[in-house]
Amino acid sequence: MNIATVIVDVPALGTDKEFDYLVPKKWLGVIEPGMRVAVPFGPRTIQGFVTGLKIDSPFSNKLKELKEPLDLTPVLNEELLALGEWLATDTLSFKISCFQAMLPAAMKAKYEKRFRRINMEDNPFLDELFKGQTEISWKTAEEQNILQAIREEITKGNAEVIYDVKSRARKKTVKVYQTIMDNENILALFNSLPSNASNQKKILEYVLKVQSDQYTAKELSETGAPQSSIQGLVKKGVFHEKSEEVYRDPFEHKQFARTSPLPLTIEQNEAITPILSTIESEQYETFLLYGVTGSGKTEIYLQSIQKVLDKGQEAIVLVPEISLTPQMVDRFKSRFGDDVAVLHSGLSIGEKYDEWRKVQRKEAKVVVGARSAVFAPFENLGIIIIDEEHETSYKQEELPRYHARDVAIYRAKHHDCPVILGSATPSLETFARAQKKVYHQLTLSKRMNNRELPYVSIVDMREEMRDGNRSMFSRELHEKLEERLEKKEQTILFLNKRGHSSFMMCRDCGYVMQCPHCDISLTYHQYTNEMKCHYCGYNTLVPDTCPECSSNHIRYFGTGTQKVEEELYKIFPEARVVRMDVDTTGRKGAHEKLLEHFQSGNADILLGTQMIAKGLDFPNITLVGVLSADTMLHLPDFRASEKTFQLLTQVSGRAGRHELKGEVVIQTYTPEHYSVEYSGMQDYNRFYHQEMVMRKVGSYPPFYYLTLITISHEDLMKTVSTTEKITKYVQSRISDEAIILGPVASPIPRINNRYRYQCLIKYKHEPELKPTLQKVLEHYGQQFIKEGLAISIDVNPYMMM
């Protein structure tokens, strides 16, 4: 097996295939599938992934040799390699993009490698090689031609390979001092030291008292002695100084009180029984755990995982977005302690890398994380849980455009284990599959301890306007806020910001300030006093007068969180408000600090956008106010009603989760819309039936699958003609049952000076569609690069814009 097939790190059509490389003699037996290697590609050396080994190649006399391995053990196991192949086909992506998506960002950079000795016991080979040191460079081992021998030592657990990822993630090390002098000699040295060596005496006194094998620099400096005194004792042979690697622990300052499993209700017991039996019999099944907000879904997750861990298997838990992690992590860390690794966007590159390595080294059994945690390198998976499965953040918007649910189901089939999709408001596709018995539905219809769901009141803001109330708070919400402040209870105020940006308009001539590069209005940011484009990043200062008619009657429309906060302080000067939005949570850890501040009762009102709608569980929240329920209803998106219903139901579920009763006030300009009405009743079933009628009439999912093709170019005519050609070609290759809409201009027709046209395909069963789209990519790929055209194909898109 002296030929390796390699996928190289060039995400382009011409290179999206395996290249053959000769394995040099010194690497025979070292190179394995799943390793990253450095290979010559044209004039440069780049990274690649080994996908397989073989004996011969049609190009055997022209093959280049690969330079060197970048890993000594595979970073992608056999299952993940196969998953990458499937993902590339399924999402029409490059294989290299799929492999890169599975690894932490730190592994996509420049590398420096060295070996570290772990076992210090007698070993003539390692003694000779390391010559009393704990580390040697990769280069030294290579020059001495002993990589094969070192590899055997690594397999035995006597040494390990350390990567220094040059540009990004570095290992974190601490200085450690090993005691190499015995107590008698230390005592003799202590007595012989002159009186002015008081600092060294302090250290020796401490060592004689504690009598440990080794000390950290921090421990020794706590004696009050400076670093120079410690170095003096190293020279005198008391200590041997070395560096030791430590994991960056994002939670090192937090104490997690251990919790034990809670007794389950009758409903919870009925729901968990089929899950436990599939874990026991090791068979694949997808469960939809459909439970109202506050019904105790998390406890079912925790007890199912416990069963998996008892069997010696591993678990993946996916949670949406950053907002869920602090509280979710608490729950999992408190139950499973150090067995939990956390992977989410709030960690630094180094922290993510360390958490991923814990999983790879089998030091963690449970991974809790956002979308990409579904690729955790476990080899013995026992369960995959996707909480709040309806969340659109489970779909990745750039290549590879995968949905975490599809990846989870693919992996679960491979490992013969269950998948649990949990939600109070499942996506229509999931609920429809459960109705058809493709998924096994488990229902929790009651809140824990039979607590009531909060009382919901829907306020028609048109009536408020007619009665002369121009404030952003209806009279009912105003009264209830006042009441809560008096009773010292807490309130969540939710501002549905999506699709409702604050724009600038001249009241004399109606001019709205647009982005010069995109067909979209600029958003007003009071915080920095500028107008910004949220698509291409263009920004400019806020004008004092209208650029069109020079009038100074400029108004800002739309409600931002800052504006609401100002208004709150005007009406309730005594209220303590915590605001959570992009501006206040930008810094690392800010999110958690703000939530802790609110939880500890230091604030009365939590004001925020999407990030506060889900997963929060605070006992003292008795009122939830939704300031603008319908801003999402009017977006050009067939899922607008579904997203509105889900969001309103989720945010309502934050109230009255414990002893105190909860109330919800939803302010809207369209109270008659069924998504607003049924979310007020928290009635998912009625919403589902009404929305399914709408979807059937419009031929949308779950009745049809969708694929969206978007073409962009700087020349409008070129964009239109290419989209027409592609649409005709696709139409000729698929059946008449499929519906093709387009070509039409995208909802945002121009971004960053590029015109965008699209075509939407709706279909039920089209085995020829993916091969056809693959051909489109191959045929137009080369031409596109030359002519500056860009094509994007999104299978089952979530962003229709």
Secondary structure as UniProt FT lines:
FT   STRAND          3..8
FT   HELIX           13..15
FT   STRAND          19..22
FT   HELIX           25..27
FT   TURN            28..30
FT   TURN            33..34
FT   STRAND          36..41
FT   TURN            42..43
FT   STRAND          44..54
FT   TURN            58..59
FT   HELIX           60..62
FT   STRAND          68..69
FT   HELIX           78..91
FT   HELIX           95..101
FT   HELIX           105..107
FT   STRAND          111..117
FT   HELIX           124..130
FT   TURN            131..132
FT   STRAND          135..137
FT   HELIX           138..143
FT   TURN            144..145
FT   HELIX           147..156
FT   STRAND          159..165
FT   STRAND          172..179
FT   HELIX           183..192
FT   TURN            195..196
FT   HELIX           198..210
FT   STRAND          214..216
FT   HELIX           217..221
FT   TURN            222..224
FT   HELIX           227..235
FT   TURN            236..237
FT   STRAND          239..246
FT   TURN            250..253
FT   HELIX           266..281
FT   STRAND          285..291
FT   TURN            293..294
FT   HELIX           297..310
FT   TURN            311..312
FT   STRAND          314..318
FT   TURN            321..324
FT   HELIX           325..336
FT   HELIX           337..339
FT   STRAND          340..343
FT   TURN            345..346
FT   HELIX           349..360
FT   TURN            361..362
FT   STRAND          366..369
FT   HELIX           371..375
FT   STRAND          381..387
FT   TURN            388..390
FT   HELIX           392..394
FT   HELIX           404..415
FT   STRAND          418..423
FT   HELIX           428..435
FT   TURN            436..437
FT   STRAND          440..444
FT   HELIX           448..450
FT   STRAND          455..460
FT   HELIX           461..466
FT   TURN            467..468
FT   HELIX           475..487
FT   STRAND          490..494
FT   TURN            498..499
FT   STRAND          503..506
FT   TURN            507..509
FT   STRAND          523..525
FT   TURN            526..529
FT   STRAND          530..532
FT   TURN            534..536
FT   STRAND          539..541
FT   TURN            547..549
FT   STRAND          554..557
FT   HELIX           561..571
FT   TURN            573..574
FT   STRAND          577..580
FT   TURN            582..584
FT   TURN            588..589
FT   HELIX           590..599
FT   TURN            600..601
FT   STRAND          605..608
FT   HELIX           610..612
FT   TURN            619..620
FT   STRAND          621..626
FT   TURN            629..634
FT   TURN            638..639
FT   HELIX           640..652
FT   TURN            653..654
FT   STRAND          663..668
FT   TURN            671..672
FT   HELIX           674..681
FT   HELIX           684..698
FT   TURN            701..703
FT   STRAND          705..713
FT   HELIX           716..733
FT   TURN            736..737
FT   STRAND          739..751
FT   TURN            752..753
FT   STRAND          754..763
FT   TURN            767..768
FT   HELIX           769..787
FT   STRAND          790..795
//
